[in-house]
Amino acid sequence: MNIDYLIIGQGLAGSLLAWELIQRGCKVLIVDNGRENASQVAAGLINPITGMRFVKSADVDTLLPAAKHRYSQLADFFQQEFYVEKPMLRLFRSESELNNARKRPNNPEYQAYLGDTQPPSEAINHLATPFGFLEQKQTGYLLTKPLLSGLKTFFIAQDSYRQADFDYRDIHLEPSLRWQDIFPKQIIFCEGYQATQNPWFSYLPFQPVKGEILTLEHQTELPDKIINCGNWLIPLNDHRIRIGATFDREHLNTHTTEQGKNDLLNALKQISPGLTPITLVNHQANVRPCTQDKQPFIGLHPRHPQLAIFNGFGAKGSLQVPWYSEHFVDALLNGTPLPKTCNIQRHYETHFTG
C-alpha cells in the first residue's frame, strides 16, 4: 500500500501530527503497540509560569492560544471536552520563592498569568501556606486518555491505524522506502523515550525522566483548583485527586515503586497535612522523553531525509505539540523552515557521527 506518511507511535505527538496531516489531505498510517504510553499516564498540565523563579515558558504567548484552539477544535469534532481550564494555587515553599513571585506581577509580560501575592495570614482551609501563595491564571490540564482514545477510533475509521509491535529491522530504505507491506514517502518517529533505541535518531541528546503519579480518594474539602507546591495536585472531582510526579533519571522503566508512592504521599502531607482518610485508587509510572536543552527534536535525518522525528516534548507536550505539529506539517508539505530551536539540525555537527 502506498501512503504519504507512516507515523510510529500514537502518543500525543504522533496523534496530533497525524490529525494535522489528515486534515490537509494526506494519506497516513499510524503504527502503535496499543500499550499504555507516557501521554496516557501524564497529567497533561499546562502551566505558563514555572520553576522556583517563576519564569514564563518560552513562546507561551504563541503556544497557548494554538493549544487552546486545537483542543477546542477536537472538542467540537468529538463532542467532548478535553481541556479543563482551572486556576492554579502556587504555595510558596520558602521566603526566596515568595520574593521571586513578588517581582513578577509588576512586569506587563506576566500580568495575564499571575494574580496578586498573598501573605501567610491569608490561609486556605486544609492547605499549608507558611510562606503565602498566589493564584496563577490560564492554567489547566488536558484529558489525554480520552483524547487519545477518541483519536484512535477516528484513525481506525479512516483506515489509518495498525496495532503492531514495531521492529526497526522491518524498515527497508532501498530500493524504495518500505515497512512490511507499506510504501510511505516518509516515516516519522513519534515513539517517546523509546527513540533512545532508534538506530537513526538515538544520537540525539535525550534526557528521559521517569515519573510516578498517584490517584487518591479523600473526604476533605479542597479548593477546586490545581495546587502546586513542588509537586502538583489536580482535583478530578470533590473527593478524587491526582498527585505527581516523581523525578527519576536512573530507573527508566514503567514499574511503580514503593519509594515513589511514599515520596508522593509525604509530599501530600506537606501540601495538606489534614487530608484524611486517603485511599489509593491508582499508581502509574512512565518515562517522559525530555531533552538536554529542553527543546523538542523535530526534523529530518541528516543522511536519510525520508526518515524524520517529532519527539522530545517532555512534560510540556500538552502545551507545545499543537503548535509544533502544525508547523512541522508546513515544513513537510511546503518546505517552510522550522524554528532553529527545535530543528534537529542544531545537533548534526556535535552529535551525528554518521
C-alpha positions, 0 to 999 in steps of 0.5 A: 500500500502506498501512503504519504506518511507512516507515523510510529507511535500514537502518543500525543505527538504522533496523534496530533501530527497525524490529525494535522496531516489528515486534515490537509489531505494526506494519506497516513498510517499510524503504527502503535503497540496499543500499550499504555504510553507516557501521554496516557499516564501524564497529567497533561498540565499546562502551566505558563509560569514555572520553576522556583523563579517563576519564569514564563515558558518560552513562546507561551504567548504563541503556544497557548492560544494554538493549544487552546484552539486545537483542543477546542477544535477536537472538542467540537469534532468529538463532542467532548471536552478535553481541556479543563481550564482551572486556576492554579494555587502556587504555595510558596515553599520558602521566603526566596520563592515568595520574593521571586513571585513578588517581582513578577506581577509588576512586569506587563509580560506576566500580568495575564498569568499571575494574580496578586501575592498573598501573605501567610495570614491569608490561609486556605482551609486544609492547605499549608501556606507558611510562606503565602501563595498566589493564584496563577491564571490560564492554567489547566490540564488536558484529558489525554486518555480520552483524547487519545482514545477518541483519536484512535477510533477516528484513525481506525475509521479512516483506515489509518491505524495498525496495532503492531509491535514495531521492529526497526529491522522491518524498515527497508530504505532501498530500493524504495522506502518500505515497512512490511507491506507499506510504501510511505514517502516518509516515516516519522518517529513519534515513539517517546523515550523509546527513540533512545533505541532508534538506530537513526535518531538515538544520537540525539541528546535525550534526557528521559525522566521517569515519573510516578503519579498517584490517584487518591480518594479523600473526604476533605474539602479542597479548593477546586483548583490545581495546587502546586507546591513542588509537586502538583495536585489536580482535583478530578472531582470533590473527593478524587485527586491526582498527585505527581510526579516523581523525578527519576533519571536512573530507573527508566522503566514503567514499574511503580515503586514503593519509594515513589508512592511514599515520596508522593504521599509525604509530599501530600502531607506537606501540601495538606497535612489534614487530608484524611482518610486517603485511599489509593485508587491508582499508581502509574509510572512512565518515562517522559522523553525530555531533552538536554536543552529542553527543546523538542527534536523535530526534523529530518535525518541528516543522511536519510531525509525520508526518515524524520522525528517529532519527539522530545516534548517532555512534560510540556507536550500538552502545551507545545505539540499543537503548535509544533505539529502544525508547523512541522506539517508546513515544513513537510508539505511546503518546505517552510523552515522550522524554528532553529530551536527545535530543528534537529539540525542544531545537533548534526555537527556535535552529535551525528557521527554518521 
